[in-house]
Amino acid sequence: MYCKHCYHDGKFTDSEITFHNVKTRGLAIIYQLNTSVIKKHFMQLFYPGVLKRPTRWRKIK
């Protein structure tokens, strides 16, 4: 499963994006969320691990 920022209408929005760039973009989106500081902290902490679950990023270390 991919987020709406990365996957739309059955294809990746940027097929050439690197894992590092996706991670950076995702962390920035989390930072901008209208939620508590503690919730943001945990989301940012666990985001890289969750990001590696899709097939596209599984080989990244």
C-alpha positions as CSV (number, residue, x, y, z in Angstrom):
1,M,0.0,0.0,0.0
2,Y,1.3,3.4,-0.9
3,C,0.2,6.9,0.1
4,K,-1.7,9.3,-2.1
5,H,1.4,11.4,-2.5
6,C,3.4,8.5,-4.0
7,Y,0.9,6.5,-5.9
8,H,-2.1,7.7,-7.9
9,D,-4.3,6.2,-10.6
10,G,-2.4,2.9,-10.6
11,K,1.1,4.3,-11.0
12,F,3.8,6.0,-9.0
13,T,3.7,9.8,-9.1
14,D,7.6,9.8,-9.5
15,S,8.9,6.5,-10.7
16,E,12.6,7.6,-10.4
17,I,12.4,8.8,-6.8
18,T,14.9,7.3,-4.4
19,F,14.2,5.7,-1.0
20,H,16.0,8.6,0.7
21,N,13.9,11.2,-1.1
22,V,10.7,9.4,-0.3
23,K,11.7,9.2,3.4
24,T,12.6,12.9,3.4
25,R,9.3,13.9,1.8
26,G,7.3,11.7,4.1
27,L,9.0,13.0,7.2
28,A,8.3,16.6,6.0
29,I,4.6,15.7,5.5
30,I,4.4,14.2,9.0
31,Y,6.0,17.3,10.5
32,Q,3.2,19.5,8.9
33,L,0.3,17.3,10.2
34,N,-2.1,19.0,12.6
35,T,-1.6,16.6,15.5
36,S,0.2,16.4,18.8
37,V,4.0,16.6,19.1
38,I,4.1,13.2,20.7
39,K,2.1,11.6,17.9
40,K,4.4,13.3,15.3
41,H,7.5,12.0,17.1
42,F,6.3,8.4,17.0
43,M,5.2,8.7,13.4
44,Q,8.6,10.0,12.4
45,L,10.3,7.4,14.5
46,F,8.5,4.4,12.9
47,Y,8.0,5.8,9.4
48,P,11.3,4.5,7.8
49,G,10.5,1.0,9.0
50,V,7.0,1.1,7.6
51,L,8.2,2.6,4.4
52,K,10.4,-0.5,3.8
53,R,7.4,-2.8,3.8
54,P,6.2,-2.2,0.1
55,T,8.0,-4.4,-2.5
56,R,9.6,-1.4,-4.1
57,W,11.7,-0.6,-1.0
58,R,12.3,-4.0,0.6
59,K,15.9,-4.4,-0.5
60,I,17.0,-1.0,0.9
61,K,19.1,-1.2,4.1
